Amino acid sequence: MREILDDIDRWRAAGKKVAVARVINVQGSGPRLPGSAMAVNEDGEVAGSVSGGCVEGAVVTEALDILETGARRRVTYGFSDDEAFAVGLTCGGTIHLFIEPLDW
């Protein structure tokens, strides 16, 4: 999380909306450990990583939707999920993320 704080501070100072995705659980083999985080601003700029690049594109889409709706949600990507495989999560495990908007 610390590696994304400078970007979050900069975006906040610019008045940007920001969503944060955090790895909350990993089953089997996963690319990043629980606690890994990624921030996305309303312009689609990204800081940090939740999967080392495997599912970041899908997470950006979820985060932008969350910034529009204000809804928090848990999302799961795993090897057996068609969407996860399509976006590149081929490590054989499952990652669970919680994505929420930051409220200044």
mmCIF file of the C-alpha atoms, coordinates in Angstrom:
data_MODEL
# 
_entry.id   MODEL 
# 
loop_
_atom_site.group_PDB 
_atom_site.id 
_atom_site.type_symbol 
_atom_site.label_atom_id 
_atom_site.label_alt_id 
_atom_site.label_comp_id 
_atom_site.label_asym_id 
_atom_site.label_entity_id 
_atom_site.label_seq_id 
_atom_site.pdbx_PDB_ins_code 
_atom_site.Cartn_x 
_atom_site.Cartn_y 
_atom_site.Cartn_z 
_atom_site.occupancy 
_atom_site.B_iso_or_equiv 
_atom_site.pdbx_formal_charge 
_atom_site.auth_seq_id 
_atom_site.auth_comp_id 
_atom_site.auth_asym_id 
_atom_site.auth_atom_id 
_atom_site.pdbx_PDB_model_num 
ATOM 1   C CA . MET A 1 1   ? 0.000   0.000   0.000   1.00 0.00 ? 1   MET A CA 1 
ATOM 2   C CA . ARG A 1 2   ? 2.834   2.400   0.801   1.00 0.00 ? 2   ARG A CA 1 
ATOM 3   C CA . GLU A 1 3   ? 4.058   2.446   -2.796  1.00 0.00 ? 3   GLU A CA 1 
ATOM 4   C CA . ILE A 1 4   ? 0.787   4.001   -3.983  1.00 0.00 ? 4   ILE A CA 1 
ATOM 5   C CA . LEU A 1 5   ? 0.416   6.715   -1.316  1.00 0.00 ? 5   LEU A CA 1 
ATOM 6   C CA . ASP A 1 6   ? 2.343   9.393   -3.221  1.00 0.00 ? 6   ASP A CA 1 
ATOM 7   C CA . ASP A 1 7   ? 0.128   8.922   -6.266  1.00 0.00 ? 7   ASP A CA 1 
ATOM 8   C CA . ILE A 1 8   ? -3.032  8.949   -4.145  1.00 0.00 ? 8   ILE A CA 1 
ATOM 9   C CA . ASP A 1 9   ? -1.894  12.171  -2.440  1.00 0.00 ? 9   ASP A CA 1 
ATOM 10  C CA . ARG A 1 10  ? -1.150  13.782  -5.803  1.00 0.00 ? 10  ARG A CA 1 
ATOM 11  C CA . TRP A 1 11  ? -4.529  12.747  -7.233  1.00 0.00 ? 11  TRP A CA 1 
ATOM 12  C CA . ARG A 1 12  ? -6.313  13.944  -4.097  1.00 0.00 ? 12  ARG A CA 1 
ATOM 13  C CA . ALA A 1 13  ? -4.595  17.333  -4.324  1.00 0.00 ? 13  ALA A CA 1 
ATOM 14  C CA . ALA A 1 14  ? -5.809  17.560  -7.933  1.00 0.00 ? 14  ALA A CA 1 
ATOM 15  C CA . GLY A 1 15  ? -9.382  16.775  -6.846  1.00 0.00 ? 15  GLY A CA 1 
ATOM 16  C CA . LYS A 1 16  ? -9.519  13.406  -8.609  1.00 0.00 ? 16  LYS A CA 1 
ATOM 17  C CA . LYS A 1 17  ? -11.824 10.568  -7.583  1.00 0.00 ? 17  LYS A CA 1 
ATOM 18  C CA . VAL A 1 18  ? -9.840  7.454   -6.614  1.00 0.00 ? 18  VAL A CA 1 
ATOM 19  C CA . ALA A 1 19  ? -10.717 3.802   -6.030  1.00 0.00 ? 19  ALA A CA 1 
ATOM 20  C CA . VAL A 1 20  ? -8.464  1.325   -4.237  1.00 0.00 ? 20  VAL A CA 1 
ATOM 21  C CA . ALA A 1 21  ? -8.358  -2.421  -4.878  1.00 0.00 ? 21  ALA A CA 1 
ATOM 22  C CA . ARG A 1 22  ? -6.778  -4.670  -2.251  1.00 0.00 ? 22  ARG A CA 1 
ATOM 23  C CA . VAL A 1 23  ? -5.958  -8.360  -2.318  1.00 0.00 ? 23  VAL A CA 1 
ATOM 24  C CA . ILE A 1 24  ? -7.914  -9.786  0.631   1.00 0.00 ? 24  ILE A CA 1 
ATOM 25  C CA . ASN A 1 25  ? -7.301  -13.502 0.069   1.00 0.00 ? 25  ASN A CA 1 
ATOM 26  C CA . VAL A 1 26  ? -5.386  -15.873 -2.193  1.00 0.00 ? 26  VAL A CA 1 
ATOM 27  C CA . GLN A 1 27  ? -6.240  -19.513 -2.692  1.00 0.00 ? 27  GLN A CA 1 
ATOM 28  C CA . GLY A 1 28  ? -3.572  -21.716 -4.224  1.00 0.00 ? 28  GLY A CA 1 
ATOM 29  C CA . SER A 1 29  ? -0.885  -19.988 -6.217  1.00 0.00 ? 29  SER A CA 1 
ATOM 30  C CA . GLY A 1 30  ? -1.334  -16.236 -6.567  1.00 0.00 ? 30  GLY A CA 1 
ATOM 31  C CA . PRO A 1 31  ? 0.768   -13.511 -8.110  1.00 0.00 ? 31  PRO A CA 1 
ATOM 32  C CA . ARG A 1 32  ? 0.561   -11.101 -5.127  1.00 0.00 ? 32  ARG A CA 1 
ATOM 33  C CA . LEU A 1 33  ? -0.036  -11.588 -1.396  1.00 0.00 ? 33  LEU A CA 1 
ATOM 34  C CA . PRO A 1 34  ? -2.977  -10.281 0.653   1.00 0.00 ? 34  PRO A CA 1 
ATOM 35  C CA . GLY A 1 35  ? -2.497  -6.617  1.386   1.00 0.00 ? 35  GLY A CA 1 
ATOM 36  C CA . SER A 1 36  ? -1.211  -5.804  -2.095  1.00 0.00 ? 36  SER A CA 1 
ATOM 37  C CA . ALA A 1 37  ? -2.986  -2.745  -3.408  1.00 0.00 ? 37  ALA A CA 1 
ATOM 38  C CA . MET A 1 38  ? -3.681  -0.819  -6.556  1.00 0.00 ? 38  MET A CA 1 
ATOM 39  C CA . ALA A 1 39  ? -5.240  2.635   -6.946  1.00 0.00 ? 39  ALA A CA 1 
ATOM 40  C CA . VAL A 1 40  ? -7.113  3.883   -9.992  1.00 0.00 ? 40  VAL A CA 1 
ATOM 41  C CA . ASN A 1 41  ? -8.176  7.469   -10.559 1.00 0.00 ? 41  ASN A CA 1 
ATOM 42  C CA . GLU A 1 42  ? -11.157 8.673   -12.568 1.00 0.00 ? 42  GLU A CA 1 
ATOM 43  C CA . ASP A 1 43  ? -8.929  9.176   -15.627 1.00 0.00 ? 43  ASP A CA 1 
ATOM 44  C CA . GLY A 1 44  ? -7.855  5.511   -15.570 1.00 0.00 ? 44  GLY A CA 1 
ATOM 45  C CA . GLU A 1 45  ? -4.362  6.195   -14.235 1.00 0.00 ? 45  GLU A CA 1 
ATOM 46  C CA . VAL A 1 46  ? -3.023  3.300   -12.141 1.00 0.00 ? 46  VAL A CA 1 
ATOM 47  C CA . ALA A 1 47  ? -0.616  3.024   -9.234  1.00 0.00 ? 47  ALA A CA 1 
ATOM 48  C CA . GLY A 1 48  ? 0.456   -0.267  -7.656  1.00 0.00 ? 48  GLY A CA 1 
ATOM 49  C CA . SER A 1 49  ? -0.480  -3.817  -8.581  1.00 0.00 ? 49  SER A CA 1 
ATOM 50  C CA . VAL A 1 50  ? -2.754  -6.596  -7.366  1.00 0.00 ? 50  VAL A CA 1 
ATOM 51  C CA . SER A 1 51  ? -1.610  -9.305  -9.746  1.00 0.00 ? 51  SER A CA 1 
ATOM 52  C CA . GLY A 1 52  ? 1.650   -8.334  -11.360 1.00 0.00 ? 52  GLY A CA 1 
ATOM 53  C CA . GLY A 1 53  ? -0.232  -7.452  -14.554 1.00 0.00 ? 53  GLY A CA 1 
ATOM 54  C CA . CYS A 1 54  ? -2.452  -10.524 -14.922 1.00 0.00 ? 54  CYS A CA 1 
ATOM 55  C CA . VAL A 1 55  ? -5.838  -8.959  -14.153 1.00 0.00 ? 55  VAL A CA 1 
ATOM 56  C CA . GLU A 1 56  ? -5.063  -5.272  -13.833 1.00 0.00 ? 56  GLU A CA 1 
ATOM 57  C CA . GLY A 1 57  ? -7.101  -4.347  -16.926 1.00 0.00 ? 57  GLY A CA 1 
ATOM 58  C CA . ALA A 1 58  ? -10.207 -6.010  -15.509 1.00 0.00 ? 58  ALA A CA 1 
ATOM 59  C CA . VAL A 1 59  ? -9.617  -4.347  -12.131 1.00 0.00 ? 59  VAL A CA 1 
ATOM 60  C CA . VAL A 1 60  ? -9.372  -0.914  -13.777 1.00 0.00 ? 60  VAL A CA 1 
ATOM 61  C CA . THR A 1 61  ? -12.760 -1.533  -15.419 1.00 0.00 ? 61  THR A CA 1 
ATOM 62  C CA . GLU A 1 62  ? -14.271 -2.525  -12.047 1.00 0.00 ? 62  GLU A CA 1 
ATOM 63  C CA . ALA A 1 63  ? -12.683 0.469   -10.297 1.00 0.00 ? 63  ALA A CA 1 
ATOM 64  C CA . LEU A 1 64  ? -13.999 2.955   -12.859 1.00 0.00 ? 64  LEU A CA 1 
ATOM 65  C CA . ASP A 1 65  ? -17.496 1.496   -12.470 1.00 0.00 ? 65  ASP A CA 1 
ATOM 66  C CA . ILE A 1 66  ? -17.188 1.800   -8.693  1.00 0.00 ? 66  ILE A CA 1 
ATOM 67  C CA . LEU A 1 67  ? -16.178 5.448   -9.048  1.00 0.00 ? 67  LEU A CA 1 
ATOM 68  C CA . GLU A 1 68  ? -19.369 6.059   -11.034 1.00 0.00 ? 68  GLU A CA 1 
ATOM 69  C CA . THR A 1 69  ? -21.724 4.116   -8.767  1.00 0.00 ? 69  THR A CA 1 
ATOM 70  C CA . GLY A 1 70  ? -20.056 4.592   -5.386  1.00 0.00 ? 70  GLY A CA 1 
ATOM 71  C CA . ALA A 1 71  ? -20.660 0.905   -4.625  1.00 0.00 ? 71  ALA A CA 1 
ATOM 72  C CA . ARG A 1 72  ? -17.990 -1.200  -2.940  1.00 0.00 ? 72  ARG A CA 1 
ATOM 73  C CA . ARG A 1 73  ? -17.555 -4.766  -4.065  1.00 0.00 ? 73  ARG A CA 1 
ATOM 74  C CA . ARG A 1 74  ? -15.619 -7.958  -3.714  1.00 0.00 ? 74  ARG A CA 1 
ATOM 75  C CA . VAL A 1 75  ? -14.384 -9.513  -6.943  1.00 0.00 ? 75  VAL A CA 1 
ATOM 76  C CA . THR A 1 76  ? -12.735 -12.857 -7.548  1.00 0.00 ? 76  THR A CA 1 
ATOM 77  C CA . TYR A 1 77  ? -10.444 -13.994 -10.336 1.00 0.00 ? 77  TYR A CA 1 
ATOM 78  C CA . GLY A 1 78  ? -9.314  -17.578 -10.640 1.00 0.00 ? 78  GLY A CA 1 
ATOM 79  C CA . PHE A 1 79  ? -7.838  -19.973 -13.153 1.00 0.00 ? 79  PHE A CA 1 
ATOM 80  C CA . SER A 1 80  ? -11.183 -21.701 -13.706 1.00 0.00 ? 80  SER A CA 1 
ATOM 81  C CA . ASP A 1 81  ? -12.985 -18.425 -14.411 1.00 0.00 ? 81  ASP A CA 1 
ATOM 82  C CA . ASP A 1 82  ? -13.285 -17.715 -18.125 1.00 0.00 ? 82  ASP A CA 1 
ATOM 83  C CA . GLU A 1 83  ? -12.816 -13.989 -17.547 1.00 0.00 ? 83  GLU A CA 1 
ATOM 84  C CA . ALA A 1 84  ? -9.729  -14.467 -15.411 1.00 0.00 ? 84  ALA A CA 1 
ATOM 85  C CA . PHE A 1 85  ? -8.154  -16.773 -17.960 1.00 0.00 ? 85  PHE A CA 1 
ATOM 86  C CA . ALA A 1 86  ? -9.016  -14.302 -20.728 1.00 0.00 ? 86  ALA A CA 1 
ATOM 87  C CA . VAL A 1 87  ? -7.266  -11.487 -18.859 1.00 0.00 ? 87  VAL A CA 1 
ATOM 88  C CA . GLY A 1 88  ? -4.225  -13.624 -18.103 1.00 0.00 ? 88  GLY A CA 1 
ATOM 89  C CA . LEU A 1 89  ? -4.499  -15.136 -14.607 1.00 0.00 ? 89  LEU A CA 1 
ATOM 90  C CA . THR A 1 90  ? -2.873  -18.446 -15.470 1.00 0.00 ? 90  THR A CA 1 
ATOM 91  C CA . CYS A 1 91  ? -1.009  -19.091 -12.206 1.00 0.00 ? 91  CYS A CA 1 
ATOM 92  C CA . GLY A 1 92  ? -3.550  -21.712 -11.170 1.00 0.00 ? 92  GLY A CA 1 
ATOM 93  C CA . GLY A 1 93  ? -4.819  -19.924 -8.071  1.00 0.00 ? 93  GLY A CA 1 
ATOM 94  C CA . THR A 1 94  ? -7.670  -17.629 -7.146  1.00 0.00 ? 94  THR A CA 1 
ATOM 95  C CA . ILE A 1 95  ? -7.388  -14.056 -5.893  1.00 0.00 ? 95  ILE A CA 1 
ATOM 96  C CA . HIS A 1 96  ? -10.091 -12.189 -4.009  1.00 0.00 ? 96  HIS A CA 1 
ATOM 97  C CA . LEU A 1 97  ? -10.094 -8.400  -4.131  1.00 0.00 ? 97  LEU A CA 1 
ATOM 98  C CA . PHE A 1 98  ? -12.068 -5.713  -2.355  1.00 0.00 ? 98  PHE A CA 1 
ATOM 99  C CA . ILE A 1 99  ? -12.499 -2.522  -4.365  1.00 0.00 ? 99  ILE A CA 1 
ATOM 100 C CA . GLU A 1 100 ? -13.838 0.700   -2.881  1.00 0.00 ? 100 GLU A CA 1 
ATOM 101 C CA . PRO A 1 101 ? -13.863 4.408   -3.604  1.00 0.00 ? 101 PRO A CA 1 
ATOM 102 C CA . LEU A 1 102 ? -11.756 6.602   -1.350  1.00 0.00 ? 102 LEU A CA 1 
ATOM 103 C CA . ASP A 1 103 ? -13.857 9.150   0.478   1.00 0.00 ? 103 ASP A CA 1 
ATOM 104 C CA . TRP A 1 104 ? -11.938 12.344  1.075   1.00 0.00 ? 104 TRP A CA 1 
# 
